[in-house]
Amino acid sequence: MAAFNTSNGRPFHIIIFGATGFTGQFVVEEVARTASEGPKGNLKWAIAGRSRPKLEKVLEQAAGALSKPELQSEVSIIVADVNEPDSLASMCKQAVIVLNCVGPYRFFGEPIVKACVENGAHTIDISGEPQFLESMQLNYHDQAAEKGLYIVGSCGFDSIPADMGVVYTRDQFKGTLTAVESFLTASFGPEGGCIHDGTWQSAIYGLADGYKLRSLRKKFGHKPLPVVGARIKRRGALFFSNEVQQYAIPFMGADPSVVKRTQRYLHEELHESPVQYGAYAGIGGISSVFKLLFAGLMFWFLVKFSFGRNLLVKFPEFFSFGFFSKEGPTRKQMEGSSFRFAFFGEGYNDGQDPTEGKPNAKIRTLVQGPEAGYVATPIAMVQAAITMLNESDSLPKTGGVYTPGATFAKTTLIDRLNKHGIQFSVL
């Protein structure tokens, strides 16, 4: 790990805000692990949140989990509250990068972005909420660009494997890659698996506010991206996928919108050929299909009414067949879980004109890793931060609000992820 500079004499390279949250506590452990890879004391970091006693407890837990008792004396604690702008300003003035783990971001994300932009800190989050991500781009890109600050959303599971996976597939392809479809599948051990209900809440409010996202997108005034080569095939809302040998549905998270924003940046700013993208998730066999249809119809109906949304928020386990819970997964469940993203790309060989005839070349790549939400997400978030600290010359020329693919396409982020258990490979 290279020696880091803390710019403007700031005491910390990284501050983890929301360190006491369900995901935040695992980000704390991941930063502690990463800090120990370099020379002692090289990475200066702190944790932040509303409650000092809870922050102390998180450090104590991390010290126990990693057998590093020194964490409790070496890592600083900063008390900051999303509802107290002065406390956020004070925190942001001390950091080169703020890792923001406080969601749902539609409710709590903007004050952090605002405080970072006003007080000269970069920020990275793990949001999977397109409405939040795109409204931050609309409202803060110019200010961040002016100050040379990078505001990078969706740096976890949503959407580093998908976005960097498309970038990787394009880089490995010999010729012009024109279209990629990704298929996400997850595996669970004997203990099963589940997701903390913070993600469930983001989905509830995201679906309820779908119309706001459509009007937000009109404000950008974007021209449609050019379609290079054959148009990507449209798939149904439910289909049997020969690619993963199970039933699949369109992926409901932020990946399609994040990848599209990256492709727009690469096309408009770097004059690269844009790649069309389709994102799908494997859901298993026929019994999973019935469960999903039942849960999906109930969700779709309830989300339209405020009493329905309240019910969904209150009883995540009941309405999701145990897939989401207020407790989140146990460490045992996390150890037994993994994810796999298969990318199927097509395009034109070197020397062939993409405007002539059908695509004549294919590529298949894979991104796979440990449990997605609380093992892979902290790894992705922390390696994104380390890349930003180390490779400022390879980031976009000006600051701004960017996707992971736009920010890190020209960096060694993929190599770093490979070394930390998120594997990118060509099949």
N, C-alpha and C positions, 0 to 999 in steps of 0.2 A: 504494500500500500504506500503510495507516495506521501510525502509530507504535505499537509494541507496548509493553505494560508487562510487565516480568518481575516476577511476583508474589514477595513475600517476599524481595526482593533476590536472587533466583536469577540466576546469571551467564548462563544460556542459555535462550532460548525453546524451542529444539529440540535434543535429542540423538538421533542415529541410532545405535541399538544393533544390532550385527551388520552394521556398515558394510563388512566385508570379504567378506561372503557374496555369492552370485551376484546376488541382487536388491538387496542393500544397497548395492553399488557404484553402481548406477543411481539409487538414492534419493539418494545423496550428490551426484551430478551434478545431479539435479533440484532439490535444496535450494539448491545453489550458483547455479543459473539463477534460481530464484525470489528468492533474496536480492539478486541484482543488479537486480531490477525496482524495488526501493524505494530510498530514500536510502541512501547508502553506510554500511555498518556498522549499519543499522537492525535487521536480523534477526541475533540472536546465536545461533550454533549450534556444535555440536561433534560429533565422531564417537567411537564407543566400540566396543570389542571386546576379545578376549583378547590379541591380539598387537600391540604397538606397531609393530614393523617392518612388519607387513602393513597396519596402518592408515596408516602413512606412505606406503606404496606406493599405496594407494587414493587418497590425496590427490594424490599425484604424477600418477597416471593421470587423475584428474578435471581437474587443472590443465592437463594436456596436451590432453585431449579438448575442453575449453572455452576453451583459450587464456587461462587465468587463472592465471599463475604465482604470484600473490599468495595463492592458496588455501593453499599449503603453509606460509606464515608466519601467516596470519590465522585458520585454523580450528584449534581446540584438539583434542587427542587425550586420551581418557580410557580407561584400561585397566580393563575390567570383565569378569567371567567368570560365566556362568550358574550355575556350581557353587560360587561364592564369595559368599554372601549379603551380606557386609560390603562387597564391591566394588560390588555392585548398589545397596545402600543409599546408598553414597557418591555413585554416579552419579545416582540419582533425586533426591537432595537438591539437585542442581545444575540440574535441568531444570524448565521449566514443562510441557513435553510430551516424553515418550520415544516415538520411533518405533521399534517393535520389529520387526526384520526377521529374527529367528532362528527358523527352523522346522526340522523339523516341530514345530508348537506343542504337540502332545500331549505331547512329551518336554521341550520347553524353554520353553514359554510361561508356565506358572504362576509360576515364581520372579520373573519381571519384573512381572507383575500385582501380586503380593504386595508386592514392593519398592516399586512405585509407590504403592500404596494406603497402605502404612505410612509412606512418606516424602514424601507430599504432591505427587506428580506425576500429571498426566493421562497416559494412554497410548493409542496408536493402533497397530493391527497389520494385517496383510494375510492373516490366516488364512482358509483355505477349509475348516476342519475343524469341522463342527457340534458334535461331542462336546466339543471344547475350548471353543468359543464359549459353548455353553449351560452347561457346568459352571462357567465363570468367572461367568456371570450368577447361577447358583445360589449359589455360594460367596462372591462378593465384592460383589454389588450393594448390600446394606445398608450395608456398611462404607464403600464408595465414596460412597454417598448421604449418609451422616453427615458425611463430610469435604468434600462438594462437588466430588468428583473424577469425571471422565468417563473410563471405560474403554470404548473403541470398537473392536470387532473388525471384520474383513473389509472394511477400507477400501482394497481394491485391486481387481484383477479377480477376483472373488469379494470383494465383491458390490456395489460402488458403481454400476456401470452398471445392474444389474438392480433393486436396491432403490430407488435414486434415480429410475430409469426408471419404475417403477410410481408413485412419488410424483408425478413430473412428468406422467405420463399422467392421473392423477386430477385434478391441478391444472388441466390444460388442458381437461378434459371439462366441458361445460356441462350439469350435471345430477348424477345419482347414478351413479358408475361402480361396477359390481358385480363384474366379472370381467376379468382380463387374462391373455393367454397371451403369452409371449415366445419368440422363436426366435433363437438365436445362430448366426451363421455367421462363419467366418474366411477370409481370403484370404491367399495367399502369393505372393511374387514368384518370379522364375526360380530363385532359390537355394533355394526351399523354406522350411521352418520347422521348429522343434522347441521343446520345453519342457525346462527344467532338471529334473533328476530329483528335486529336493526336493518338487515337486508330486506326482510319481509315488509317492514314499514316503508322503506324506500319504494318498494314495488307497488304498495297500496296507493301511496300518494302520487306516484309517477303515472299510474294508469288513470287515476281520477282526474289528473291535470293534463291529459294528453292533448287537449285542444289548445292549451297555452303554449305547448312546444311548437305546434304548427304555426301559430301567429308569431312566435319568437323567431322562427327560421326565416319568415318572410322579411324580417327587418335587416337581415344580412344582405339581401339583394343579390345572392349568388347566381351566376349563370350555371346551367347544368354542366357537369364535367363531361368532356368528350368521351364517347365510347370507342375504344380502340379494339379492332377485331370483332369477332362474333359477340352478340349480346349474351350475357349470362342467362342460363335457363331459370325460369321461375318455378318454384316448387310449391306444393300445397301446404295447408296449415298442419297436416299430419300425413306422413308417408313412410313407407318402409324403405330404409336406406341400405342399399347394397354396399355402400362404402363402409358402414360400421356394423352391418348385419343386425340392425334393430330398428324399431320405430323411432322416428325423429320429428322434431317440430322446429320452426324458426326460433333462433335464440332470442330470448326476451330482454336481455340486458343491454348495456350501452355499446357493446362491441361494434355493431354495424355503423352507428353514428360516429364513433371514435375513429374507426378505420377510414370512413369516408372523409372526415376532416383531415386526417393525415394525408390521404391521397390528394386532396385539394391543395394542401400546402406544398407537397412534393411537385405537383403539376404547376401551380401558379408561381411559386417562389424559386423552385430549382429546375423548372422546365423538364420534369421527368414524365414519362408516359403513365397515366393513371391506371390503376388496377381495379376492376369491378369486384365486388365482394358479396358473398352470401354466407350467413352464419346460421348454423343449425346445432341442435343439441339432441343427442340420443337419449331416449327415455326408457328403453328396455322392451320387454315383451308385451303381449296383449293385456295382461292384468294391470300393468303400469298404465297402459292407454286408458283403460276404464277409470282408474283412480284419478288420472290427470284430467279426463273429461269432466268427471263429477266435481272435482275440486275447482277446476277452471271455470265451469259454469257458475258455481256458487260464488267464487271470487269476483267474477265479472258482474254478477248481479248486485252483490253487496257493496262493491266499491263505488257504485253510483250514488249512494245515499250516505249522509253523515252517520246515521245510526249503524249502518252496515259497516262503514269503515271503522267505527269504534269497536264493533264486535270482532272484526278481523284483527285489530290491534291487540285487543284484550285476550283473545284465545288463538294465538298462532298455531299451537300444536293441533288443536281440534280441526281447524280449517285446512291444514296442510298435511294431514295424516302423519303428524309427527316430524315432518321434514324441517320445519322451523320451530325453534323453542326459545323461551326467555333465558334459559340457562346456557344455551349453545352446546357444542359438542364437548365431550370429555377428552382428556389427553389420550386415553386409550383409543377412542374413536378416531381421533386425528392421526394417530400412528398407523391405523389400518387403512386410511383413505388415500386416494391419489386421483389425479386427473390426467386426461390425455386429449390433446387437440390434434386432429389429423387434418392437414391442409391438402386439398386437391387443386392444383393449378394447371392452367393450359395457356398456350400462346404460340408464338411463331419462332422458329429457329433463327439464329443469327443469319442475316443476309436475306431472309424472306420478308416481303412487304406485308405488314399487318393489315393493309387495306385490301389485299388480294386473297380471295379464297378462305377456306376454313382453317382454324388453328391446326398445326401439324406437330405440336410437341406438348408433352405433359410432364408434370413434376409432382412428387408427393413428399411432403415434409411432415415432421412430427414435433410437437412441443409437449413434453410430459413432465410431471413433477409430483411433489407430495400433496397432501391435503390442500385444497385450493384456498379456503377462506382465511385460515389462521396460521398456516405454515408457509404456503407459497406467497400469499399476499405480503406478509412482512419482509420476506426475502426480496421480492420484486421492488417494494417501496424503498427499502434500505439500499439496495444496489443502484437504484435510480439516483438516490441522493449522493452516494459515493461517486458515481459517474459524473454527476453535476459538479461536485467539488474538485474532481481530478481533471476533467476534460473540457474546461470552459471554451477552449479554442474550437472544439468540434460541435458545439451547440449552434442553434440558428444564429445568424449574424446579429439580429437585434433581439432584445428581450420581448416578452409578450405572453399571452395565454395560449398554450400549445397542448397538443396530444403527446403521449409518450413516443409514438412513431416519428412525429415531426421533430421532437426534441432530441431523440437519441439515435436516429437513423445512421448518423455518421460517427457514432461513438463505439466503444467496445462493450456496451451494456450486455449484448448477447453472450460474449465470452465470459463476462462476470457472472451472469446467471448460470451458464453451463458449469462454472466452478462451484456454484452454491446450490446445486440440486435441481435447477429447472433446465432441462436438457432440450436443446434444439438439434434436430438431425434431419438429413435427407434420406428417404427410404429408397 
